[in-house]
Amino acid sequence: MIYFTADTHFCHANIIGSCNRPFKDVHQMNRVIIEKWNSYVTDRDDVYILGDFMYKGKGRDANKILSRLKGRKYLVKGNHENYLTDINFRQGAFEWVKDYYVLKLEGGMKVVLFHFPIFRWDSAHHGSYHLYGHVHNSAEKYPDFGERLKLLGPRAFNVGVDVNDFYPVSLKQIMDMK
């Protein structure tokens, strides 16, 4: 199975208040996100993380969390990936790290993976999907922002944890919603 997620912001205490996350502290947030991830994902699954995996943590924190998460993990970088340059970060923790990626599925379908929502993407007019993060739950908090996100169309989907009950989302779930 293939899963997608974004904006976990492991080790980032301030994200709890800024995104109204239902956690008492960063330790509970980290624990619950790991538990929810592992309740869906198996070690045979692929998980594409569309940025902002960790914000305040260091390389050792990233190593510890990544070792607890099931699946083969791929990172499309967001704007908070400072742990990647930490000398203590285990570079092999991700299968690969990229800025942008076009996932090509059986049958020729393309899924464009980028941390940020983009208005036009590769093969947008030919049935491809665009998965993104970055905006957290902004559409819920700011209705005018939500209206702007609607301009992306029905084949663009926010895979961030704040709008997906802190679970990774499968491609099947995404396609069933559209």
C-alpha positions as CSV (number, residue, x, y, z in Angstrom):
1,M,0.0,0.0,0.0
2,I,1.1,3.6,-0.6
3,Y,0.4,6.3,2.0
4,F,1.0,10.0,2.2
5,T,1.4,12.5,5.0
6,A,2.7,15.9,5.8
7,D,3.4,18.4,8.5
8,T,3.8,16.0,11.4
9,H,6.1,18.6,13.0
10,F,7.5,16.1,15.5
11,C,9.2,17.8,18.5
12,H,7.5,21.1,17.8
13,A,5.6,22.2,20.9
14,N,4.3,25.5,19.5
15,I,2.4,23.7,16.7
16,I,0.0,22.4,19.3
17,G,-1.4,25.8,20.0
18,S,-1.0,27.3,16.5
19,C,-3.0,24.5,14.9
20,N,-5.3,23.6,17.8
21,R,-3.9,20.1,18.0
22,P,-5.6,18.1,20.8
23,F,-2.5,17.3,22.8
24,K,-1.4,18.4,26.2
25,D,2.3,18.4,25.2
26,V,4.8,17.5,22.5
27,H,5.5,14.1,24.0
28,Q,1.8,13.1,23.8
29,M,1.7,14.6,20.2
30,N,4.7,12.6,19.1
31,R,3.4,9.4,20.7
32,V,-0.1,9.7,19.2
33,I,1.1,10.5,15.7
34,I,3.5,7.5,15.8
35,E,0.7,5.2,17.1
36,K,-1.8,6.4,14.4
37,W,0.9,6.0,11.7
38,N,1.7,2.4,12.8
39,S,-2.0,1.5,13.1
40,Y,-2.3,1.9,9.3
41,V,1.2,1.3,7.9
42,T,3.1,-2.0,7.8
43,D,6.7,-2.5,7.1
44,R,5.8,-3.5,3.5
45,D,4.2,-0.1,2.8
46,D,5.6,3.0,1.2
47,V,5.0,6.3,3.0
48,Y,5.7,9.6,1.2
49,I,6.2,12.5,3.7
50,L,5.5,15.8,2.0
51,G,7.6,18.0,4.2
52,D,7.9,19.3,7.7
53,F,8.5,15.9,9.3
54,M,10.2,17.5,12.3
55,Y,10.7,21.1,13.3
56,K,12.5,21.6,16.7
57,G,14.2,18.3,17.0
58,K,17.8,17.4,16.2
59,G,19.3,14.5,14.1
60,R,19.2,12.1,17.0
61,D,15.5,12.9,17.6
62,A,14.7,12.3,13.9
63,N,16.6,9.0,14.0
64,K,14.7,7.8,17.1
65,I,11.3,8.7,15.7
66,L,12.0,7.3,12.2
67,S,13.1,4.0,13.7
68,R,9.7,3.7,15.4
69,L,7.7,4.4,12.3
70,K,6.7,1.5,10.1
71,G,7.1,1.4,6.3
72,R,9.7,2.6,3.7
73,K,9.8,6.4,4.1
74,Y,10.4,8.9,1.3
75,L,10.8,12.6,2.0
76,V,9.7,15.5,-0.2
77,K,11.4,18.4,1.7
78,G,9.3,21.1,3.3
79,N,10.5,24.3,4.8
80,H,11.4,22.8,8.2
81,E,13.9,20.0,7.5
82,N,17.0,21.3,9.5
83,Y,17.6,17.9,11.1
84,L,18.8,16.7,7.6
85,T,22.0,18.6,7.9
86,D,22.7,17.5,11.5
87,I,25.9,15.4,11.6
88,N,24.1,12.9,13.9
89,F,21.2,12.3,11.4
90,R,21.3,8.9,9.8
91,Q,21.1,9.7,6.1
92,G,19.8,6.2,5.2
93,A,16.6,6.7,7.3
94,F,14.8,7.8,4.2
95,E,14.8,5.8,0.9
96,W,15.4,9.2,-0.8
97,V,15.0,12.9,-0.1
98,K,13.8,15.2,-2.9
99,D,12.4,18.7,-3.4
100,Y,9.6,17.6,-5.7
101,Y,8.5,14.3,-7.1
102,V,6.2,12.8,-9.7
103,L,5.1,9.4,-8.7
104,K,4.1,7.3,-11.7
105,L,1.6,4.5,-11.0
106,E,0.5,1.5,-13.0
107,G,-1.7,2.5,-15.9
108,G,0.2,5.8,-16.4
109,M,-1.4,7.8,-13.6
110,K,0.8,10.5,-12.2
111,V,0.7,11.9,-8.6
112,V,2.6,15.1,-8.2
113,L,4.1,15.4,-4.7
114,F,5.2,18.8,-3.3
115,H,5.2,20.4,0.1
116,F,3.4,23.5,-1.1
117,P,0.0,23.7,-2.9
118,I,0.6,24.6,-6.5
119,F,-2.1,25.9,-9.0
120,R,-0.9,23.9,-12.0
121,W,1.1,20.7,-12.0
122,D,2.4,18.1,-14.4
123,S,-0.5,16.5,-16.4
124,A,-3.1,18.4,-14.3
125,H,-5.4,18.4,-17.4
126,H,-4.8,14.7,-18.0
127,G,-6.1,13.2,-14.7
128,S,-3.0,13.5,-12.5
129,Y,-3.3,14.3,-8.8
130,H,-1.4,16.9,-6.7
131,L,-0.8,16.1,-3.1
132,Y,0.6,18.7,-0.8
133,G,0.9,19.9,2.8
134,H,2.2,23.2,4.3
135,V,-1.2,24.8,4.9
136,H,-2.1,22.7,8.0
137,N,-5.8,23.5,8.9
138,S,-5.7,27.0,7.5
139,A,-8.8,26.4,5.4
140,E,-10.8,25.7,8.6
141,K,-9.4,28.6,10.5
142,Y,-9.6,31.2,7.7
143,P,-12.5,30.7,5.3
144,D,-11.1,33.0,2.6
145,F,-8.0,30.9,2.5
146,G,-10.1,27.8,2.1
147,E,-11.9,29.4,-0.9
148,R,-8.5,30.0,-2.5
149,L,-7.5,26.3,-2.0
150,K,-10.7,25.3,-3.8
151,L,-9.2,26.9,-6.9
152,L,-6.7,24.0,-7.0
153,G,-9.6,21.7,-8.1
154,P,-10.8,18.3,-7.1
155,R,-7.6,16.5,-7.9
156,A,-5.5,18.4,-5.4
157,F,-5.5,17.1,-1.8
158,N,-4.0,18.2,1.5
159,V,-2.4,15.2,3.1
160,G,-1.3,17.1,6.2
161,V,-2.0,15.5,9.6
162,D,-4.0,18.4,10.8
163,V,-6.8,17.7,8.4
164,N,-6.6,13.9,8.4
165,D,-7.0,13.2,12.1
166,F,-3.2,12.7,12.4
167,Y,-3.2,9.5,10.2
168,P,-1.4,8.9,6.9
169,V,-3.8,8.8,3.9
170,S,-3.8,6.1,1.3
171,L,-4.1,6.8,-2.4
172,K,-7.3,4.8,-2.4
173,Q,-8.8,7.0,0.3
174,I,-7.8,10.1,-1.7
175,M,-9.4,8.8,-4.9
176,D,-12.5,7.7,-3.0
177,M,-12.9,11.3,-1.7
178,K,-12.7,12.9,-5.2
